[in-house]
Amino acid sequence: MAGFVYIVTNHKYGTLYIGVTSDLERRIYEHREELVKGFTSTYGLKRLVWYEEHQSIGTAIQREKSLKRWYRRWKIELIESLNPDWRDLYLELW
C-alpha cells in the first residue's frame, strides 16, 4: 500500500503540521472540513503545501518521523523547493 507524507499550514510561513496517510485526498479533505478535532482544526491548518508519495506506508511513516525532527527553516526550504508560492496543492490533486 502506498503512503503519503504531507505538510499543511494556515498561510505562508504559518504554523506547520506534518502528517502521513494512505489516502491523501481524503485526509486533506478531513483537515479542510475540520472533520477531526485537534491541532489542525485548532490552528486552521487547511492548506496543503507539500507532499511526497512512498511505495509503502511504513516508509512514509519513517519519513514523517524524520521530518518532524527537522528545524523549522529546513521544513520551509523543503516546501519552497517544490512550491515557492505556497499554493494550495489540494486544488491540483484532481
Biopython code that builds the backbone (N, CA, C, O; Angstrom):
import numpy as np
from Bio.PDB.StructureBuilder import StructureBuilder

atoms = [
    (1, "MET", "N", (0.841, -1.180, 0.000)),
    (1, "MET", "CA", (0.000, 0.000, 0.000)),
    (1, "MET", "C", (0.888, 1.245, 0.000)),
    (1, "MET", "O", (1.856, 1.336, 0.754)),
    (2, "ALA", "N", (0.543, 2.182, -0.845)),
    (2, "ALA", "CA", (1.292, 3.431, -0.917)),
    (2, "ALA", "C", (1.002, 4.310, 0.300)),
    (2, "ALA", "O", (-0.026, 4.163, 0.961)),
    (3, "GLY", "N", (1.915, 5.208, 0.576)),
    (3, "GLY", "CA", (1.735, 6.156, 1.670)),
    (3, "GLY", "C", (2.179, 7.538, 1.242)),
    (3, "GLY", "O", (2.997, 7.688, 0.334)),
    (4, "PHE", "N", (1.641, 8.531, 1.893)),
    (4, "PHE", "CA", (1.968, 9.919, 1.603)),
    (4, "PHE", "C", (2.384, 10.622, 2.884)),
    (4, "PHE", "O", (1.802, 10.402, 3.947)),
    (5, "VAL", "N", (3.401, 11.473, 2.770)),
    (5, "VAL", "CA", (3.776, 12.387, 3.835)),
    (5, "VAL", "C", (3.380, 13.760, 3.323)),
    (5, "VAL", "O", (3.579, 14.062, 2.146)),
    (6, "TYR", "N", (2.823, 14.597, 4.189)),
    (6, "TYR", "CA", (2.332, 15.889, 3.719)),
    (6, "TYR", "C", (2.537, 16.963, 4.774)),
    (6, "TYR", "O", (2.715, 16.678, 5.958)),
    (7, "ILE", "N", (2.506, 18.210, 4.308)),
    (7, "ILE", "CA", (2.572, 19.361, 5.206)),
    (7, "ILE", "C", (1.395, 20.267, 4.887)),
    (7, "ILE", "O", (1.172, 20.626, 3.731)),
    (8, "VAL", "N", (0.639, 20.638, 5.922)),
    (8, "VAL", "CA", (-0.431, 21.617, 5.793)),
    (8, "VAL", "C", (-0.101, 22.823, 6.670)),
    (8, "VAL", "O", (0.632, 22.716, 7.653)),
    (9, "THR", "N", (-0.660, 23.969, 6.289)),
    (9, "THR", "CA", (-0.421, 25.208, 7.021)),
    (9, "THR", "C", (-1.660, 26.077, 6.938)),
    (9, "THR", "O", (-2.625, 25.737, 6.254)),
    (10, "ASN", "N", (-1.628, 27.200, 7.640)),
    (10, "ASN", "CA", (-2.728, 28.156, 7.573)),
    (10, "ASN", "C", (-2.415, 29.300, 6.615)),
    (10, "ASN", "O", (-3.333, 29.888, 6.045)),
    (11, "HIS", "N", (-1.145, 29.626, 6.429)),
    (11, "HIS", "CA", (-0.732, 30.662, 5.482)),
    (11, "HIS", "C", (0.777, 30.568, 5.302)),
    (11, "HIS", "O", (1.448, 29.838, 6.032)),
    (12, "LYS", "N", (1.308, 31.303, 4.337)),
    (12, "LYS", "CA", (2.741, 31.274, 4.071)),
    (12, "LYS", "C", (3.509, 31.615, 5.349)),
    (12, "LYS", "O", (3.227, 32.615, 6.009)),
    (13, "TYR", "N", (4.471, 30.780, 5.680)),
    (13, "TYR", "CA", (5.300, 30.880, 6.887)),
    (13, "TYR", "C", (4.491, 30.732, 8.176)),
    (13, "TYR", "O", (4.951, 31.126, 9.248)),
    (14, "GLY", "N", (3.306, 30.174, 8.074)),
    (14, "GLY", "CA", (2.463, 29.981, 9.255)),
    (14, "GLY", "C", (2.821, 28.710, 10.002)),
    (14, "GLY", "O", (3.900, 28.144, 9.827)),
    (15, "THR", "N", (1.904, 28.283, 10.825)),
    (15, "THR", "CA", (2.070, 27.051, 11.590)),
    (15, "THR", "C", (2.113, 25.867, 10.627)),
    (15, "THR", "O", (1.334, 25.809, 9.676)),
    (16, "LEU", "N", (3.025, 24.924, 10.874)),
    (16, "LEU", "CA", (3.173, 23.754, 10.013)),
    (16, "LEU", "C", (2.735, 22.496, 10.747)),
    (16, "LEU", "O", (2.959, 22.345, 11.948)),
    (17, "TYR", "N", (2.099, 21.592, 9.993)),
    (17, "TYR", "CA", (1.742, 20.285, 10.523)),
    (17, "TYR", "C", (2.194, 19.242, 9.510)),
    (17, "TYR", "O", (1.895, 19.349, 8.321)),
    (18, "ILE", "N", (2.911, 18.240, 9.984)),
    (18, "ILE", "CA", (3.375, 17.151, 9.125)),
    (18, "ILE", "C", (2.559, 15.916, 9.482)),
    (18, "ILE", "O", (2.443, 15.546, 10.650)),
    (19, "GLY", "N", (1.996, 15.286, 8.458)),
    (19, "GLY", "CA", (1.192, 14.093, 8.679)),
    (19, "GLY", "C", (1.523, 13.009, 7.677)),
    (19, "GLY", "O", (2.305, 13.212, 6.748)),
    (20, "VAL", "N", (0.909, 11.849, 7.884)),
    (20, "VAL", "CA", (1.098, 10.698, 6.998)),
    (20, "VAL", "C", (-0.263, 10.043, 6.790)),
    (20, "VAL", "O", (-1.095, 10.019, 7.697)),
    (21, "THR", "N", (-0.481, 9.511, 5.591)),
    (21, "THR", "CA", (-1.763, 8.886, 5.276)),
    (21, "THR", "C", (-1.605, 7.938, 4.099)),
    (21, "THR", "O", (-0.635, 8.024, 3.347)),
    (22, "SER", "N", (-2.548, 7.048, 3.946)),
    (22, "SER", "CA", (-2.580, 6.189, 2.765)),
    (22, "SER", "C", (-3.541, 6.753, 1.717)),
    (22, "SER", "O", (-3.554, 6.282, 0.579)),
    (23, "ASP", "N", (-4.340, 7.749, 2.083)),
    (23, "ASP", "CA", (-5.311, 8.361, 1.165)),
    (23, "ASP", "C", (-5.218, 9.886, 1.298)),
    (23, "ASP", "O", (-5.897, 10.487, 2.131)),
    (24, "LEU", "N", (-4.383, 10.491, 0.482)),
    (24, "LEU", "CA", (-4.084, 11.914, 0.614)),
    (24, "LEU", "C", (-5.321, 12.785, 0.392)),
    (24, "LEU", "O", (-5.580, 13.691, 1.184)),
    (25, "GLU", "N", (-6.080, 12.531, -0.656)),
    (25, "GLU", "CA", (-7.248, 13.365, -0.939)),
    (25, "GLU", "C", (-8.243, 13.346, 0.216)),
    (25, "GLU", "O", (-8.749, 14.394, 0.617)),
    (26, "ARG", "N", (-8.527, 12.156, 0.754)),
    (26, "ARG", "CA", (-9.463, 12.042, 1.869)),
    (26, "ARG", "C", (-8.943, 12.768, 3.103)),
    (26, "ARG", "O", (-9.687, 13.490, 3.767)),
    (27, "ARG", "N", (-7.660, 12.574, 3.407)),
    (27, "ARG", "CA", (-7.106, 13.148, 4.636)),
    (27, "ARG", "C", (-7.067, 14.677, 4.577)),
    (27, "ARG", "O", (-7.374, 15.340, 5.568)),
    (28, "ILE", "N", (-6.701, 15.232, 3.445)),
    (28, "ILE", "CA", (-6.670, 16.692, 3.337)),
    (28, "ILE", "C", (-8.089, 17.242, 3.377)),
    (28, "ILE", "O", (-8.320, 18.308, 3.948)),
    (29, "TYR", "N", (-9.040, 16.535, 2.781)),
    (29, "TYR", "CA", (-10.448, 16.937, 2.875)),
    (29, "TYR", "C", (-10.876, 16.998, 4.346)),
    (29, "TYR", "O", (-11.567, 17.931, 4.756)),
    (30, "GLU", "N", (-10.467, 16.012, 5.130)),
    (30, "GLU", "CA", (-10.804, 15.999, 6.565)),
    (30, "GLU", "C", (-10.213, 17.221, 7.271)),
    (30, "GLU", "O", (-10.868, 17.823, 8.122)),
    (31, "HIS", "N", (-8.982, 17.587, 6.921)),
    (31, "HIS", "CA", (-8.385, 18.787, 7.514)),
    (31, "HIS", "C", (-9.167, 20.033, 7.104)),
    (31, "HIS", "O", (-9.474, 20.881, 7.943)),
    (32, "ARG", "N", (-9.487, 20.142, 5.822)),
    (32, "ARG", "CA", (-10.161, 21.329, 5.292)),
    (32, "ARG", "C", (-11.546, 21.525, 5.907)),
    (32, "ARG", "O", (-11.965, 22.652, 6.173)),
    (33, "GLU", "N", (-12.238, 20.433, 6.124)),
    (33, "GLU", "CA", (-13.605, 20.496, 6.661)),
    (33, "GLU", "C", (-13.649, 20.382, 8.183)),
    (33, "GLU", "O", (-14.726, 20.381, 8.780)),
    (34, "GLU", "N", (-12.473, 20.286, 8.810)),
    (34, "GLU", "CA", (-12.347, 20.155, 10.265)),
    (34, "GLU", "C", (-13.183, 18.988, 10.805)),
    (34, "GLU", "O", (-13.862, 19.113, 11.824)),
    (35, "LEU", "N", (-13.118, 17.859, 10.106)),
    (35, "LEU", "CA", (-13.877, 16.679, 10.500)),
    (35, "LEU", "C", (-13.255, 15.963, 11.689)),
    (35, "LEU", "O", (-13.942, 15.238, 12.409)),
    (36, "VAL", "N", (-11.971, 16.161, 11.896)),
    (36, "VAL", "CA", (-11.274, 15.569, 13.037)),
    (36, "VAL", "C", (-10.758, 16.716, 13.899)),
    (36, "VAL", "O", (-9.932, 17.512, 13.453)),
    (37, "LYS", "N", (-11.237, 16.795, 15.105)),
    (37, "LYS", "CA", (-10.828, 17.872, 16.007)),
    (37, "LYS", "C", (-9.424, 17.606, 16.531)),
    (37, "LYS", "O", (-9.065, 16.468, 16.835)),
    (38, "GLY", "N", (-8.646, 18.659, 16.630)),
    (38, "GLY", "CA", (-7.288, 18.515, 17.123)),
    (38, "GLY", "C", (-6.439, 19.694, 16.712)),
    (38, "GLY", "O", (-6.945, 20.796, 16.497)),
    (39, "PHE", "N", (-5.145, 19.457, 16.604)),
    (39, "PHE", "CA", (-4.176, 20.515, 16.325)),
    (39, "PHE", "C", (-4.512, 21.277, 15.047)),
    (39, "PHE", "O", (-4.520, 22.507, 15.042)),
    (40, "THR", "N", (-4.790, 20.548, 13.960)),
    (40, "THR", "CA", (-5.012, 21.232, 12.682)),
    (40, "THR", "C", (-6.293, 22.050, 12.684)),
    (40, "THR", "O", (-6.332, 23.124, 12.084)),
    (41, "SER", "N", (-7.325, 21.579, 13.331)),
    (41, "SER", "CA", (-8.566, 22.369, 13.366)),
    (41, "SER", "C", (-8.424, 23.560, 14.306)),
    (41, "SER", "O", (-8.981, 24.624, 14.038)),
    (42, "THR", "N", (-7.694, 23.400, 15.394)),
    (42, "THR", "CA", (-7.470, 24.497, 16.336)),
    (42, "THR", "C", (-6.745, 25.665, 15.671)),
    (42, "THR", "O", (-7.077, 26.825, 15.915)),
    (43, "TYR", "N", (-5.756, 25.359, 14.831)),
    (43, "TYR", "CA", (-4.944, 26.397, 14.207)),
    (43, "TYR", "C", (-5.347, 26.703, 12.761)),
    (43, "TYR", "O", (-4.684, 27.498, 12.095)),
    (44, "GLY", "N", (-6.411, 26.092, 12.275)),
    (44, "GLY", "CA", (-6.903, 26.379, 10.930)),
    (44, "GLY", "C", (-5.948, 25.954, 9.831)),
    (44, "GLY", "O", (-5.783, 26.660, 8.836)),
    (45, "LEU", "N", (-5.318, 24.800, 10.009)),
    (45, "LEU", "CA", (-4.334, 24.310, 9.038)),
    (45, "LEU", "C", (-5.061, 23.531, 7.944)),
    (45, "LEU", "O", (-5.383, 22.356, 8.114)),
    (46, "LYS", "N", (-5.310, 24.192, 6.835)),
    (46, "LYS", "CA", (-6.115, 23.608, 5.763)),
    (46, "LYS", "C", (-5.424, 23.619, 4.410)),
    (46, "LYS", "O", (-5.909, 22.991, 3.469)),
    (47, "ARG", "N", (-4.305, 24.317, 4.291)),
    (47, "ARG", "CA", (-3.634, 24.481, 3.001)),
    (47, "ARG", "C", (-2.530, 23.434, 2.837)),
    (47, "ARG", "O", (-1.544, 23.446, 3.574)),
    (48, "LEU", "N", (-2.698, 22.535, 1.874)),
    (48, "LEU", "CA", (-1.684, 21.534, 1.551)),
    (48, "LEU", "C", (-0.581, 22.206, 0.744)),
    (48, "LEU", "O", (-0.819, 22.639, -0.384)),
    (49, "VAL", "N", (0.620, 22.299, 1.304)),
    (49, "VAL", "CA", (1.699, 22.997, 0.619)),
    (49, "VAL", "C", (2.836, 22.083, 0.165)),
    (49, "VAL", "O", (3.705, 22.511, -0.595)),
    (50, "TRP", "N", (2.839, 20.837, 0.621)),
    (50, "TRP", "CA", (3.899, 19.912, 0.222)),
    (50, "TRP", "C", (3.430, 18.494, 0.502)),
    (50, "TRP", "O", (2.746, 18.236, 1.492)),
    (51, "TYR", "N", (3.808, 17.575, -0.387)),
    (51, "TYR", "CA", (3.578, 16.157, -0.125)),
    (51, "TYR", "C", (4.530, 15.332, -0.970)),
    (51, "TYR", "O", (5.047, 15.799, -1.985)),
    (52, "GLU", "N", (4.755, 14.095, -0.535)),
    (52, "GLU", "CA", (5.521, 13.161, -1.349)),
    (52, "GLU", "C", (4.927, 11.773, -1.154)),
    (52, "GLU", "O", (4.440, 11.426, -0.078)),
    (53, "GLU", "N", (4.981, 10.999, -2.216)),
    (53, "GLU", "CA", (4.423, 9.646, -2.197)),
    (53, "GLU", "C", (5.533, 8.635, -1.953)),
    (53, "GLU", "O", (6.655, 8.797, -2.432)),
    (54, "HIS", "N", (5.203, 7.593, -1.202)),
    (54, "HIS", "CA", (6.141, 6.500, -0.915)),
    (54, "HIS", "C", (5.501, 5.187, -1.317)),
    (54, "HIS", "O", (4.277, 5.062, -1.344)),
    (55, "GLN", "N", (6.330, 4.218, -1.624)),
    (55, "GLN", "CA", (5.812, 2.927, -2.079)),
    (55, "GLN", "C", (5.084, 2.162, -0.979)),
    (55, "GLN", "O", (4.226, 1.325, -1.263)),
    (56, "SER", "N", (5.423, 2.448, 0.268)),
    (56, "SER", "CA", (4.753, 1.760, 1.371)),
    (56, "SER", "C", (4.429, 2.751, 2.479)),
    (56, "SER", "O", (5.085, 3.782, 2.628)),
    (57, "ILE", "N", (3.419, 2.418, 3.242)),
    (57, "ILE", "CA", (3.037, 3.276, 4.363)),
    (57, "ILE", "C", (4.146, 3.276, 5.416)),
    (57, "ILE", "O", (4.342, 4.278, 6.104)),
    (58, "GLY", "N", (4.862, 2.175, 5.547)),
    (58, "GLY", "CA", (5.960, 2.104, 6.511)),
    (58, "GLY", "C", (7.073, 3.094, 6.194)),
    (58, "GLY", "O", (7.602, 3.754, 7.089)),
    (59, "THR", "N", (7.420, 3.193, 4.927)),
    (59, "THR", "CA", (8.439, 4.150, 4.501)),
    (59, "THR", "C", (7.952, 5.574, 4.726)),
    (59, "THR", "O", (8.720, 6.442, 5.141)),
    (60, "ALA", "N", (6.675, 5.811, 4.450)),
    (60, "ALA", "CA", (6.097, 7.147, 4.659)),
    (60, "ALA", "C", (6.145, 7.531, 6.138)),
    (60, "ALA", "O", (6.444, 8.677, 6.474)),
    (61, "ILE", "N", (5.855, 6.588, 7.008)),
    (61, "ILE", "CA", (5.887, 6.854, 8.451)),
    (61, "ILE", "C", (7.309, 7.191, 8.894)),
    (61, "ILE", "O", (7.510, 8.106, 9.693)),
    (62, "GLN", "N", (8.287, 6.462, 8.384)),
    (62, "GLN", "CA", (9.682, 6.754, 8.713)),
    (62, "GLN", "C", (10.059, 8.170, 8.278)),
    (62, "GLN", "O", (10.719, 8.901, 9.017)),
    (63, "ARG", "N", (9.635, 8.548, 7.075)),
    (63, "ARG", "CA", (9.945, 9.886, 6.558)),
    (63, "ARG", "C", (9.258, 10.961, 7.400)),
    (63, "ARG", "O", (9.851, 11.999, 7.694)),
    (64, "GLU", "N", (8.003, 10.710, 7.787)),
    (64, "GLU", "CA", (7.279, 11.661, 8.638)),
    (64, "GLU", "C", (8.029, 11.891, 9.947)),
    (64, "GLU", "O", (8.218, 13.033, 10.365)),
    (65, "LYS", "N", (8.447, 10.825, 10.584)),
    (65, "LYS", "CA", (9.167, 10.942, 11.852)),
    (65, "LYS", "C", (10.472, 11.713, 11.678)),
    (65, "LYS", "O", (10.857, 12.505, 12.539)),
    (66, "SER", "N", (11.142, 11.475, 10.565)),
    (66, "SER", "CA", (12.382, 12.198, 10.286)),
    (66, "SER", "C", (12.118, 13.686, 10.110)),
    (66, "SER", "O", (12.809, 14.513, 10.706)),
    (67, "LEU", "N", (11.119, 14.036, 9.293)),
    (67, "LEU", "CA", (10.809, 15.440, 9.043)),
    (67, "LEU", "C", (10.391, 16.178, 10.308)),
    (67, "LEU", "O", (10.681, 17.366, 10.454)),
    (68, "LYS", "N", (9.726, 15.501, 11.208)),
    (68, "LYS", "CA", (9.287, 16.149, 12.446)),
    (68, "LYS", "C", (10.469, 16.545, 13.333)),
    (68, "LYS", "O", (10.330, 17.397, 14.211)),
    (69, "ARG", "N", (11.621, 15.933, 13.106)),
    (69, "ARG", "CA", (12.820, 16.286, 13.877)),
    (69, "ARG", "C", (13.616, 17.413, 13.223)),
    (69, "ARG", "O", (14.558, 17.931, 13.823)),
    (70, "TRP", "N", (13.253, 17.794, 12.013)),
    (70, "TRP", "CA", (13.965, 18.855, 11.293)),
    (70, "TRP", "C", (13.729, 20.207, 11.948)),
    (70, "TRP", "O", (12.714, 20.428, 12.607)),
    (71, "TYR", "N", (14.690, 21.108, 11.752)),
    (71, "TYR", "CA", (14.492, 22.506, 12.129)),
    (71, "TYR", "C", (13.408, 23.112, 11.245)),
    (71, "TYR", "O", (13.213, 22.687, 10.106)),
    (72, "ARG", "N", (12.716, 24.095, 11.772)),
    (72, "ARG", "CA", (11.655, 24.764, 11.017)),
    (72, "ARG", "C", (12.177, 25.324, 9.695)),
    (72, "ARG", "O", (11.505, 25.205, 8.671)),
    (73, "ARG", "N", (13.356, 25.928, 9.700)),
    (73, "ARG", "CA", (13.934, 26.506, 8.477)),
    (73, "ARG", "C", (14.086, 25.457, 7.388)),
    (73, "ARG", "O", (13.824, 25.740, 6.219)),
    (74, "TRP", "N", (14.504, 24.253, 7.750)),
    (74, "TRP", "CA", (14.665, 23.180, 6.771)),
    (74, "TRP", "C", (13.319, 22.800, 6.169)),
    (74, "TRP", "O", (13.222, 22.530, 4.972)),
    (75, "LYS", "N", (12.283, 22.779, 7.002)),
    (75, "LYS", "CA", (10.938, 22.448, 6.506)),
    (75, "LYS", "C", (10.462, 23.504, 5.513)),
    (75, "LYS", "O", (9.885, 23.174, 4.477)),
    (76, "ILE", "N", (10.704, 24.756, 5.829)),
    (76, "ILE", "CA", (10.319, 25.843, 4.920)),
    (76, "ILE", "C", (11.085, 25.728, 3.605)),
    (76, "ILE", "O", (10.509, 25.919, 2.534)),
    (77, "GLU", "N", (12.372, 25.418, 3.679)),
    (77, "GLU", "CA", (13.165, 25.245, 2.458)),
    (77, "GLU", "C", (12.656, 24.059, 1.636)),
    (77, "GLU", "O", (12.654, 24.119, 0.407)),
    (78, "LEU", "N", (12.229, 22.997, 2.292)),
    (78, "LEU", "CA", (11.666, 21.843, 1.595)),
    (78, "LEU", "C", (10.400, 22.244, 0.843)),
    (78, "LEU", "O", (10.241, 21.912, -0.332)),
    (79, "ILE", "N", (9.505, 22.953, 1.515)),
    (79, "ILE", "CA", (8.271, 23.421, 0.878)),
    (79, "ILE", "C", (8.606, 24.298, -0.315)),
    (79, "ILE", "O", (8.077, 24.093, -1.408)),
    (80, "GLU", "N", (9.481, 25.276, -0.112)),
    (80, "GLU", "CA", (9.768, 26.253, -1.164)),
    (80, "GLU", "C", (10.568, 25.676, -2.322)),
    (80, "GLU", "O", (10.588, 26.263, -3.404)),
    (81, "SER", "N", (11.224, 24.547, -2.119)),
    (81, "SER", "CA", (11.951, 23.910, -3.223)),
    (81, "SER", "C", (10.987, 23.376, -4.282)),
    (81, "SER", "O", (11.339, 23.311, -5.460)),
    (82, "LEU", "N", (9.788, 22.997, -3.879)),
    (82, "LEU", "CA", (8.795, 22.473, -4.814)),
    (82, "LEU", "C", (7.583, 23.377, -4.978)),
    (82, "LEU", "O", (6.858, 23.262, -5.966)),
    (83, "ASN", "N", (7.354, 24.266, -4.034)),
    (83, "ASN", "CA", (6.160, 25.103, -4.045)),
    (83, "ASN", "C", (6.516, 26.496, -3.511)),
    (83, "ASN", "O", (6.084, 26.867, -2.420)),
    (84, "PRO", "N", (7.303, 27.271, -4.278)),
    (84, "PRO", "CA", (7.796, 28.560, -3.772)),
    (84, "PRO", "C", (6.699, 29.570, -3.451)),
    (84, "PRO", "O", (6.913, 30.471, -2.641)),
    (85, "ASP", "N", (5.541, 29.437, -4.063)),
    (85, "ASP", "CA", (4.437, 30.366, -3.812)),
    (85, "ASP", "C", (3.480, 29.880, -2.719)),
    (85, "ASP", "O", (2.505, 30.560, -2.398)),
    (86, "TRP", "N", (3.755, 28.729, -2.162)),
    (86, "TRP", "CA", (2.918, 28.137, -1.122)),
    (86, "TRP", "C", (1.468, 27.978, -1.613)),
    (86, "TRP", "O", (0.519, 28.225, -0.868)),
    (87, "ARG", "N", (1.314, 27.558, -2.890)),
    (87, "ARG", "CA", (-0.025, 27.292, -3.435)),
    (87, "ARG", "C", (-0.695, 26.173, -2.657)),
    (87, "ARG", "O", (-0.021, 25.339, -2.052)),
    (88, "ASP", "N", (-2.009, 26.157, -2.672)),
    (88, "ASP", "CA", (-2.761, 25.072, -2.058)),
    (88, "ASP", "C", (-2.800, 23.916, -3.059)),
    (88, "ASP", "O", (-3.572, 23.943, -4.018)),
    (89, "LEU", "N", (-1.972, 22.916, -2.833)),
    (89, "LEU", "CA", (-1.834, 21.804, -3.767)),
    (89, "LEU", "C", (-3.048, 20.887, -3.774)),
    (89, "LEU", "O", (-3.202, 20.078, -4.689)),
    (90, "TYR", "N", (-3.898, 20.996, -2.788)),
    (90, "TYR", "CA", (-5.117, 20.187, -2.759)),
    (90, "TYR", "C", (-5.950, 20.461, -4.011)),
    (90, "TYR", "O", (-6.571, 19.552, -4.562)),
    (91, "LEU", "N", (-5.958, 21.697, -4.446)),
    (91, "LEU", "CA", (-6.739, 22.076, -5.627)),
    (91, "LEU", "C", (-6.154, 21.489, -6.911)),
    (91, "LEU", "O", (-6.819, 21.494, -7.947)),
    (92, "GLU", "N", (-4.938, 20.990, -6.856)),
    (92, "GLU", "CA", (-4.278, 20.414, -8.023)),
    (92, "GLU", "C", (-4.246, 18.879, -7.999)),
    (92, "GLU", "O", (-3.705, 18.261, -8.915)),
    (93, "LEU", "N", (-4.815, 18.270, -6.973)),
    (93, "LEU", "CA", (-4.800, 16.810, -6.871)),
    (93, "LEU", "C", (-5.755, 16.148, -7.850)),
    (93, "LEU", "O", (-5.585, 14.973, -8.176)),
    (94, "TRP", "N", (-6.740, 16.868, -8.316)),
    (94, "TRP", "CA", (-7.764, 16.276, -9.189)),
    (94, "TRP", "C", (-7.218, 16.021, -10.532)),
    (94, "TRP", "O", (-7.931, 15.525, -11.405)),
]
sb = StructureBuilder()
sb.init_structure("model")
sb.init_model(0)
sb.init_chain("A")
sb.init_seg("    ")
for serial, (resi, resn, name, xyz) in enumerate(atoms, 1):
    if name == "N":
        sb.init_residue(resn, " ", resi, " ")
    sb.init_atom(name, np.array(xyz, "f"), 0.0, 1.0, " ", f" {name:<3s}", serial, name[0])
structure = sb.get_structure()
